[in-house]
Amino acid sequence: MSAEFGGRSGLRGKLSQWLRGGGPKDTAEDGREALLLAAAAAGLPLAPAAHPAPDYRCSCDRVGCPTPARHPVSFAWQTQSTTDRAQIERWARHQPQANFITATGMVHDVLDVPLGAGREALAGLLAAGVEVGPVAESDDGRMLFFTLTRGTPEDEDEWWPCELDCHPETMDEHPGLRWHCRGSYVLVPPARLPGDDQTVHWVRGPEHALPDPLTLLEHLTDACARHAGEDHAHTAWPLRH
């Protein structure tokens, strides 16, 4: 599946130039900025994040950064996150290499699954006529399903902190489904990851309405269970030649 945003091929071309690091600077930045503003217009609060540095390193000053190019640049990212167009334009223009994160648990959550399981679930959901919202793929092997959040500031007691699932810096310990909600974040497309041509990109853009997470959960957990079973079987019974 390829990245898509509202069928606007010109914008996709600009995004491709930015991801490759080629083409006129202003054209590449325009495509990146347009996609960030589209995400913000859909209600996803954004904040600047680190970006890849040479030799698979991170642009931050942390030695041995555990999540290179995948984390916010400010410890105040939760309060800093915004959908304000003017602020996002300033960030995008003053930090042309920066990735952006979107803070979950305020407007939206993200159901984050292994790529193979996600593709299988997405095909099943669409075939069943289930309303699916924005979906992104990450070239490090994950698929991100954007949904409505389980709680809002008006019903504080119903908020589910992400620590009940996983924290962004301990995600490697949770190879199956991860539910990003209050206290968490994900990279928002377009984003670059360490490595050659590694990106986070939209499969279904933010113009799609956010669905209730529970309408997707059964398909996603079933797909994750099948893929986990297949991986376990391959590990337990290696092929003999």
C-alpha positions as CSV (number, residue, x, y, z in Angstrom):
1,M,0.0,0.0,0.0
2,S,1.3,3.5,-0.8
3,A,1.0,6.7,1.2
4,E,-2.1,8.6,0.2
5,F,-3.6,11.9,1.1
6,G,-6.9,12.9,-0.4
7,G,-5.9,11.8,-3.9
8,R,-3.7,14.8,-4.3
9,S,-0.8,13.4,-6.4
10,G,1.1,16.7,-6.4
11,L,1.3,16.7,-2.7
12,R,2.5,13.1,-2.7
13,G,5.2,14.1,-5.1
14,K,6.4,16.9,-2.8
15,L,6.4,14.5,0.1
16,S,8.5,12.0,-1.8
17,Q,11.0,14.7,-2.5
18,W,11.2,15.7,1.1
19,L,11.7,12.1,2.3
20,R,14.5,11.6,-0.2
21,G,16.1,14.9,0.8
22,G,16.2,16.0,-2.8
23,G,14.5,18.6,-4.9
24,P,14.1,22.3,-4.2
25,K,14.1,23.1,-0.5
26,D,10.9,25.2,-0.5
27,T,9.0,22.5,-2.5
28,A,9.9,19.8,-0.1
29,E,9.1,21.9,3.0
30,D,5.8,22.9,1.5
31,G,4.7,19.2,1.1
32,R,5.8,18.3,4.6
33,E,4.1,21.4,6.1
34,A,0.9,20.7,4.3
35,L,0.7,17.2,5.7
36,L,1.4,18.4,9.2
37,L,-1.3,21.1,8.9
38,A,-3.7,18.5,7.6
39,A,-3.1,16.3,10.7
40,A,-3.6,19.3,13.0
41,A,-6.8,20.3,11.1
42,A,-8.1,16.8,11.8
43,G,-7.6,17.4,15.5
44,L,-4.2,15.7,16.1
45,P,-2.2,17.8,18.6
46,L,1.5,18.1,17.4
47,A,4.8,18.9,18.9
48,P,8.4,18.9,17.4
49,A,10.4,15.7,17.7
50,A,14.0,14.6,17.1
51,H,15.2,13.6,13.7
52,P,17.8,11.1,12.3
53,A,21.5,12.0,12.5
54,P,24.4,10.3,10.7
55,D,25.4,6.7,11.6
56,Y,21.9,5.8,12.8
57,R,22.1,8.3,15.6
58,C,19.6,10.8,17.0
59,S,19.6,14.6,16.7
60,C,19.3,14.8,20.5
61,D,22.3,15.1,22.8
62,R,21.5,11.9,24.7
63,V,24.3,9.3,24.5
64,G,22.9,6.0,23.3
65,C,19.4,7.4,22.7
66,P,17.0,4.4,23.1
67,T,14.5,5.8,20.6
68,P,16.5,7.8,18.0
69,A,14.4,10.2,15.9
70,R,11.2,8.9,17.6
71,H,10.8,11.2,20.7
72,P,9.8,14.8,21.4
73,V,12.5,17.5,21.8
74,S,10.9,19.0,24.9
75,F,10.0,17.3,28.2
76,A,6.9,19.6,28.1
77,W,5.6,17.9,25.0
78,Q,2.2,17.2,26.5
79,T,1.4,20.8,27.3
80,Q,3.3,22.0,24.2
81,S,1.2,19.8,21.8
82,T,-1.2,21.9,19.8
83,T,-3.4,22.1,16.7
84,D,-2.7,25.8,16.3
85,R,-1.9,26.4,12.6
86,A,0.4,29.4,13.1
87,Q,2.5,27.6,15.8
88,I,2.9,24.5,13.6
89,E,3.9,26.6,10.6
90,R,6.5,28.3,12.8
91,W,7.9,25.0,14.0
92,A,7.9,23.5,10.6
93,R,9.8,26.4,9.0
94,H,12.3,27.0,11.8
95,Q,13.0,23.3,12.3
96,P,13.0,22.0,8.7
97,Q,14.6,18.6,9.6
98,A,12.4,17.9,12.7
99,N,9.9,15.0,12.9
100,F,6.7,15.7,14.8
101,I,4.9,13.6,17.4
102,T,1.2,13.7,18.2
103,A,0.2,13.4,21.8
104,T,-2.4,10.7,22.4
105,G,-5.2,10.5,25.0
106,M,-6.4,14.1,24.4
107,V,-8.4,13.8,21.2
108,H,-7.3,10.5,19.8
109,D,-5.7,7.2,20.7
110,V,-3.5,5.0,18.5
111,L,-3.7,1.2,18.2
112,D,-0.1,0.2,17.2
113,V,0.4,-3.3,15.9
114,P,3.0,-5.4,13.9
115,L,2.9,-4.5,10.3
116,G,1.9,-7.9,9.0
117,A,-1.0,-8.2,11.5
118,G,-2.0,-4.6,10.7
119,R,-2.2,-5.2,7.0
120,E,-4.3,-8.3,7.5
121,A,-6.6,-6.6,9.9
122,L,-7.0,-3.5,7.7
123,A,-8.0,-5.7,4.7
124,G,-10.5,-7.6,6.9
125,L,-12.0,-4.4,8.3
126,L,-12.5,-2.8,4.9
127,A,-14.0,-5.9,3.5
128,A,-16.4,-6.1,6.4
129,G,-17.5,-2.5,5.8
130,V,-16.1,-1.3,9.2
131,E,-15.4,2.4,9.4
132,V,-11.6,2.8,9.6
133,G,-9.9,6.1,10.3
134,P,-6.5,7.3,9.5
135,V,-3.8,4.6,9.3
136,A,0.0,5.0,9.1
137,E,2.8,2.6,8.4
138,S,6.2,2.8,10.0
139,D,9.1,1.2,8.1
140,D,10.4,-0.2,11.4
141,G,7.6,-2.8,11.1
142,R,4.5,-1.2,12.7
143,M,1.1,-0.1,11.6
144,L,-0.7,2.7,13.5
145,F,-4.6,2.9,13.6
146,F,-5.7,6.3,14.8
147,T,-9.0,6.3,16.8
148,L,-11.1,8.4,19.1
149,T,-9.7,8.5,22.6
150,R,-11.3,6.5,25.4
151,G,-11.5,9.5,27.7
152,T,-11.7,13.3,27.6
153,P,-10.9,16.0,30.1
154,E,-14.6,16.2,30.9
155,D,-14.7,12.6,32.2
156,E,-11.3,12.5,34.0
157,D,-12.1,9.3,35.9
158,E,-12.5,7.4,32.6
159,W,-9.0,8.2,31.3
160,W,-6.7,5.2,30.9
161,P,-3.1,6.1,31.4
162,C,-0.8,4.6,28.8
163,E,1.5,3.1,31.6
164,L,-1.1,0.3,31.9
165,D,0.0,-0.8,28.4
166,C,3.5,0.5,27.7
167,H,5.6,3.7,27.8
168,P,7.1,5.0,24.6
169,E,10.7,4.1,25.7
170,T,9.8,0.6,26.7
171,M,7.8,-0.4,23.6
172,D,10.3,-3.0,22.6
173,E,9.0,-5.1,25.5
174,H,5.6,-5.1,24.0
175,P,5.9,-6.6,20.5
176,G,2.1,-7.2,20.1
177,L,-0.7,-4.6,20.2
178,R,0.2,-1.3,22.0
179,W,-2.6,1.1,22.9
180,H,-1.3,4.6,23.0
181,C,-3.5,6.7,25.1
182,R,-3.0,9.2,27.9
183,G,0.7,10.0,28.5
184,S,1.9,8.6,25.2
185,Y,2.7,9.7,21.7
186,V,3.5,8.4,18.2
187,L,5.3,9.9,15.3
188,V,2.9,11.6,12.9
189,P,3.6,11.4,9.1
190,P,5.6,12.5,7.4
191,A,8.5,11.4,9.5
192,R,12.0,9.9,8.9
193,L,13.6,7.1,10.8
194,P,17.3,6.2,11.1
195,G,18.4,4.1,8.0
196,D,18.1,4.5,4.3
197,D,14.6,5.6,3.1
198,Q,13.0,4.6,6.4
199,T,9.8,6.6,7.0
200,V,6.4,6.9,8.7
201,H,3.8,7.5,6.1
202,W,0.0,7.6,5.7
203,V,-1.8,4.6,4.2
204,R,-5.2,6.4,4.9
205,G,-4.8,10.1,5.5
206,P,-6.2,12.3,8.4
207,E,-9.2,13.2,6.3
208,H,-10.8,10.0,7.4
209,A,-13.0,10.4,10.6
210,L,-11.6,8.9,13.8
211,P,-13.5,5.7,14.7
212,D,-14.3,4.3,18.2
213,P,-11.3,2.1,19.1
214,L,-13.5,-0.8,20.2
215,T,-14.8,-1.2,16.7
216,L,-11.3,-2.1,15.6
217,L,-10.0,-3.9,18.6
218,E,-11.3,-7.4,17.9
219,H,-9.9,-7.5,14.4
220,L,-6.5,-6.2,15.6
221,T,-6.2,-8.5,18.6
222,D,-7.2,-11.5,16.5
223,A,-4.6,-10.6,13.8
224,C,-1.9,-10.1,16.3
225,A,-2.7,-13.4,18.0
226,R,-2.4,-15.2,14.6
227,H,0.9,-13.6,13.8
228,A,2.3,-14.3,17.3
229,G,1.3,-17.9,16.9
230,E,3.0,-18.2,13.5
231,D,6.1,-16.6,14.9
232,H,6.1,-19.0,17.9
233,A,5.6,-22.0,15.6
234,H,8.5,-20.9,13.4
235,T,10.7,-20.5,16.5
236,A,9.7,-23.7,18.2
237,W,9.9,-25.9,15.0
238,P,12.8,-24.7,12.9
239,L,13.0,-26.0,9.4
240,R,15.5,-28.8,8.8
241,H,17.4,-29.2,5.6
